[in-house]
Amino acid sequence: MNSDKKLATTKLYDSSKFEIIVHRGHNLTTPENSLVGVEEICAFGENFFIEVDVSLTQDNIPILHHDLSLDRLCGDPRLLNNTNFDDL
């Protein structure tokens, strides 16, 4: 890497203000990236940060899902970006 170039970074939040930081909602007790998982984390209080994954279906509908396909969670090999929302 050229030493003249510096990586530009932006800090979006102050992590010292959060008591709980979760990935994909509360995925230890609820389905990952689910509304119920997000709601369960919200019940813990105010100082939390929730990271979720957003993907687009073929018809450009945003959904919460981590993988490119439905295979790992649903046993369905279809790719999300090749599947319309109504077909899910």
Short mmCIF file of the C-alpha atoms (twelve columns), coordinates in Angstrom:
data_MODEL
# 
_entry.id   MODEL 
# 
loop_
_atom_site.group_PDB 
_atom_site.id 
_atom_site.type_symbol 
_atom_site.label_atom_id 
_atom_site.label_alt_id 
_atom_site.label_comp_id 
_atom_site.label_asym_id 
_atom_site.label_seq_id 
_atom_site.Cartn_x 
_atom_site.Cartn_y 
_atom_site.Cartn_z 
_atom_site.pdbx_PDB_model_num 
ATOM 1  C CA . MET A 1  0.000   0.000   0.000  1 
ATOM 2  C CA . ASN A 2  1.260   3.472   -0.815 1 
ATOM 3  C CA . SER A 3  2.416   5.166   2.402  1 
ATOM 4  C CA . ASP A 4  1.090   8.518   1.108  1 
ATOM 5  C CA . LYS A 5  -2.457  7.215   1.213  1 
ATOM 6  C CA . LYS A 6  -4.218  6.931   4.545  1 
ATOM 7  C CA . LEU A 7  -7.267  4.840   5.151  1 
ATOM 8  C CA . ALA A 8  -10.219 7.117   5.818  1 
ATOM 9  C CA . THR A 9  -12.419 5.858   8.629  1 
ATOM 10 C CA . THR A 10 -15.559 7.210   10.167 1 
ATOM 11 C CA . LYS A 11 -16.607 6.240   13.650 1 
ATOM 12 C CA . LEU A 12 -20.364 5.844   13.565 1 
ATOM 13 C CA . TYR A 13 -20.858 5.316   17.299 1 
ATOM 14 C CA . ASP A 14 -19.058 5.467   20.630 1 
ATOM 15 C CA . SER A 15 -18.882 1.834   21.767 1 
ATOM 16 C CA . SER A 16 -18.167 2.876   25.360 1 
ATOM 17 C CA . LYS A 17 -21.795 4.047   25.632 1 
ATOM 18 C CA . PHE A 18 -23.205 0.577   24.926 1 
ATOM 19 C CA . GLU A 19 -23.581 -2.139  27.537 1 
ATOM 20 C CA . ILE A 20 -24.771 -4.753  25.053 1 
ATOM 21 C CA . ILE A 21 -23.638 -5.174  21.453 1 
ATOM 22 C CA . VAL A 22 -25.356 -7.992  19.555 1 
ATOM 23 C CA . HIS A 23 -24.960 -9.529  16.119 1 
ATOM 24 C CA . ARG A 24 -28.073 -10.572 14.166 1 
ATOM 25 C CA . GLY A 25 -30.404 -9.830  17.058 1 
ATOM 26 C CA . HIS A 26 -30.526 -12.179 20.039 1 
ATOM 27 C CA . ASN A 27 -29.644 -15.177 17.890 1 
ATOM 28 C CA . LEU A 28 -28.828 -17.505 20.799 1 
ATOM 29 C CA . THR A 29 -32.487 -17.829 21.813 1 
ATOM 30 C CA . THR A 30 -34.378 -16.559 18.748 1 
ATOM 31 C CA . PRO A 31 -33.970 -16.918 14.960 1 
ATOM 32 C CA . GLU A 32 -31.148 -14.678 13.725 1 
ATOM 33 C CA . ASN A 33 -32.110 -11.365 12.123 1 
ATOM 34 C CA . SER A 34 -35.709 -11.786 13.305 1 
ATOM 35 C CA . LEU A 35 -38.068 -9.186  14.694 1 
ATOM 36 C CA . VAL A 36 -38.568 -11.282 17.831 1 
ATOM 37 C CA . GLY A 37 -34.766 -11.349 18.289 1 
ATOM 38 C CA . VAL A 38 -34.560 -7.556  18.041 1 
ATOM 39 C CA . GLU A 39 -37.515 -7.147  20.424 1 
ATOM 40 C CA . GLU A 40 -35.873 -9.466  22.960 1 
ATOM 41 C CA . ILE A 41 -32.709 -7.352  22.968 1 
ATOM 42 C CA . CYS A 42 -34.777 -4.172  23.389 1 
ATOM 43 C CA . ALA A 43 -36.188 -5.627  26.609 1 
ATOM 44 C CA . PHE A 44 -32.675 -5.495  28.154 1 
ATOM 45 C CA . GLY A 45 -32.729 -1.703  28.460 1 
ATOM 46 C CA . GLU A 46 -31.538 1.364   26.612 1 
ATOM 47 C CA . ASN A 47 -27.783 0.987   26.118 1 
ATOM 48 C CA . PHE A 48 -27.567 -1.536  23.315 1 
ATOM 49 C CA . PHE A 49 -26.397 -1.687  19.716 1 
ATOM 50 C CA . ILE A 50 -27.952 -4.217  17.343 1 
ATOM 51 C CA . GLU A 51 -26.275 -5.241  14.108 1 
ATOM 52 C CA . VAL A 52 -28.498 -6.928  11.526 1 
ATOM 53 C CA . ASP A 53 -27.908 -8.014  7.946  1 
ATOM 54 C CA . VAL A 54 -30.073 -6.609  5.159  1 
ATOM 55 C CA . SER A 55 -30.317 -8.258  1.758  1 
ATOM 56 C CA . LEU A 56 -32.409 -7.439  -1.298 1 
ATOM 57 C CA . THR A 57 -34.727 -9.862  -3.026 1 
ATOM 58 C CA . GLN A 58 -34.896 -10.019 -6.820 1 
ATOM 59 C CA . ASP A 59 -37.695 -7.452  -6.772 1 
ATOM 60 C CA . ASN A 60 -35.605 -5.152  -4.520 1 
ATOM 61 C CA . ILE A 61 -37.489 -5.747  -1.265 1 
ATOM 62 C CA . PRO A 62 -35.129 -5.431  1.734  1 
ATOM 63 C CA . ILE A 63 -35.214 -8.354  4.157  1 
ATOM 64 C CA . LEU A 64 -33.159 -9.258  7.220  1 
ATOM 65 C CA . HIS A 65 -30.990 -12.201 6.186  1 
ATOM 66 C CA . HIS A 66 -27.246 -12.869 6.458  1 
ATOM 67 C CA . ASP A 67 -26.481 -15.398 3.731  1 
ATOM 68 C CA . LEU A 68 -26.704 -15.154 -0.051 1 
ATOM 69 C CA . SER A 69 -28.959 -18.207 -0.142 1 
ATOM 70 C CA . LEU A 70 -31.699 -19.685 2.020  1 
ATOM 71 C CA . ASP A 71 -29.810 -22.967 2.368  1 
ATOM 72 C CA . ARG A 72 -28.204 -22.740 5.832  1 
ATOM 73 C CA . LEU A 73 -31.309 -21.555 7.686  1 
ATOM 74 C CA . CYS A 74 -34.104 -23.003 5.542  1 
ATOM 75 C CA . GLY A 75 -32.583 -25.905 3.604  1 
ATOM 76 C CA . ASP A 76 -33.565 -24.120 0.383  1 
ATOM 77 C CA . PRO A 77 -30.739 -23.589 -2.165 1 
ATOM 78 C CA . ARG A 78 -32.357 -20.548 -3.860 1 
ATOM 79 C CA . LEU A 79 -30.392 -17.305 -3.879 1 
ATOM 80 C CA . LEU A 80 -32.161 -14.314 -2.365 1 
ATOM 81 C CA . ASN A 81 -31.227 -11.990 -5.205 1 
ATOM 82 C CA . ASN A 82 -32.847 -14.468 -7.650 1 
ATOM 83 C CA . THR A 83 -36.061 -14.850 -5.629 1 
ATOM 84 C CA . ASN A 84 -39.016 -12.482 -5.474 1 
ATOM 85 C CA . PHE A 85 -40.332 -11.525 -2.045 1 
ATOM 86 C CA . ASP A 86 -43.746 -13.122 -2.634 1 
ATOM 87 C CA . ASP A 87 -42.015 -16.449 -3.408 1 
ATOM 88 C CA . LEU A 88 -40.231 -16.607 -0.063 1 
# 
